[in-house]
Amino acid sequence: MHPTIQKFHDLVLANTHEGVAELMAADIRFSPPTYWATWTGREAVAAVLGHVNEVFTDFKYRRVMGAGNDWALEFQCKVEGLDCVGVDLITLNEAGEMQAFEVVMRPHKTIGALREAMNERVKTDARFIKFREALS
């Protein structure tokens, strides 16, 4: 497994977000499963993933697949008590940093619960005012 993917995998399973931002390219692009928008930039993506780390419970990876710069990390977890399966699709740049990160999940009901939980969190996180303005 690529060292960046291994480090990310290990941090997520340790339920810590410390060190995840250092694995990202400065201009990383993140596509969440909850709406059709892309978060751009290390600070914004690290903030989003930090909140997700707190919303997901009983998280574990089922499979890690990939080679070179393209990786898929299949996971299962719970969101607000609802079962979920998903895949982190990660593309690394030539420097070995996460350049693109897309999350695909199911079922629909769990994605709705994730969206509600994330909306509640970002409403009270001052960092997201700046990020929302950048998206506009």
C-alpha positions in Angstrom: 0.0 0.0 0.0 1.2 3.5 -0.8 2.6 5.2 2.4 0.1 8.1 2.2 -2.8 5.7 1.9 -1.4 3.6 4.8 -1.0 6.6 7.0 -4.5 7.9 6.2 -5.9 4.4 6.9 -4.1 4.2 10.2 -5.2 7.6 11.4 -8.8 7.0 10.5 -8.9 3.6 12.3 -7.2 5.3 15.3 -10.2 7.7 15.3 -7.8 10.7 15.2 -7.7 13.5 12.7 -4.3 14.8 13.7 -1.9 14.5 10.7 -4.5 14.0 8.0 -4.1 17.6 6.6 -0.4 16.9 6.1 -1.3 14.1 3.7 -3.2 16.5 1.4 -2.1 18.6 -1.5 -2.6 22.3 -0.9 -5.3 22.4 -3.6 -7.0 19.1 -2.8 -10.5 18.6 -4.2 -13.1 16.8 -2.0 -16.5 15.6 -3.3 -18.9 14.6 -0.5 -21.7 12.1 -0.8 -24.3 14.6 0.6 -24.6 17.2 -2.2 -23.2 18.2 -5.6 -20.4 20.5 -4.7 -16.6 20.3 -4.3 -14.6 21.6 -1.4 -11.2 22.8 -2.4 -8.1 23.4 -0.4 -6.3 21.7 2.5 -7.9 23.8 5.3 -11.5 23.3 4.1 -11.1 19.6 3.3 -9.4 18.9 6.7 -12.2 20.7 8.5 -14.9 18.7 6.7 -13.2 15.4 7.3 -12.6 16.3 10.9 -16.4 16.7 11.4 -17.1 13.4 9.5 -14.7 11.7 11.8 -16.9 12.7 14.7 -20.2 11.8 13.0 -19.2 8.3 11.8 -19.4 5.6 14.5 -18.4 1.9 14.5 -16.1 2.8 11.5 -14.0 0.1 9.9 -12.4 -0.5 6.5 -13.6 -3.7 4.7 -11.2 -3.5 1.8 -8.4 -1.4 0.4 -7.9 -1.6 -3.4 -5.6 0.2 -5.7 -2.1 0.8 -7.1 0.0 3.7 -8.0 -1.9 6.9 -7.6 -5.5 5.6 -7.6 -7.0 4.0 -4.4 -10.4 2.8 -3.2 -11.0 2.3 0.5 -14.3 0.5 1.2 -15.7 1.1 4.6 -18.7 0.5 6.8 -20.0 2.6 9.7 -23.0 4.0 11.4 -24.5 7.5 11.1 -27.0 8.4 13.8 -27.5 4.7 14.4 -28.1 3.9 10.7 -25.9 1.4 8.8 -23.8 2.6 6.0 -21.3 1.3 3.4 -19.2 3.5 1.3 -16.0 4.0 -0.6 -13.3 6.7 -0.4 -11.9 7.2 -3.9 -8.5 8.9 -3.5 -6.2 10.1 -6.3 -2.6 11.0 -5.3 -0.5 13.5 -7.1 3.1 12.9 -8.2 4.4 14.0 -4.8 2.3 11.3 -3.1 -0.2 13.8 -1.6 -4.0 13.3 -1.8 -5.1 15.4 -4.7 -8.7 14.3 -5.2 -10.9 12.6 -2.6 -14.5 11.5 -3.4 -16.8 9.7 -1.1 -19.6 7.4 -2.4 -22.1 6.0 0.1 -25.4 4.1 0.5 -28.2 3.9 1.6 -29.9 7.1 0.8 -31.5 7.4 4.3 -28.0 7.3 5.9 -26.7 10.0 3.5 -29.6 12.2 4.6 -28.7 11.6 8.3 -25.1 12.5 7.5 -26.1 15.7 5.7 -28.3 16.8 8.6 -25.5 16.0 11.2 -22.9 17.9 9.0 -25.2 20.9 8.5 -25.6 21.2 12.3 -21.9 21.1 12.8 -20.9 23.6 10.1 -23.5 26.1 11.4 -21.5 26.4 14.6 -18.0 26.2 13.1 -16.7 29.7 12.3 -14.2 28.3 9.7 -17.1 27.4 7.4 -18.3 31.0 7.0 -15.1 31.6 5.1 -15.4 28.4 3.1 -19.0 29.0 2.1 -18.0 32.5 0.8 -15.3 30.9 -1.3 -17.9 28.5 -2.8 -20.2 31.3 -3.8 
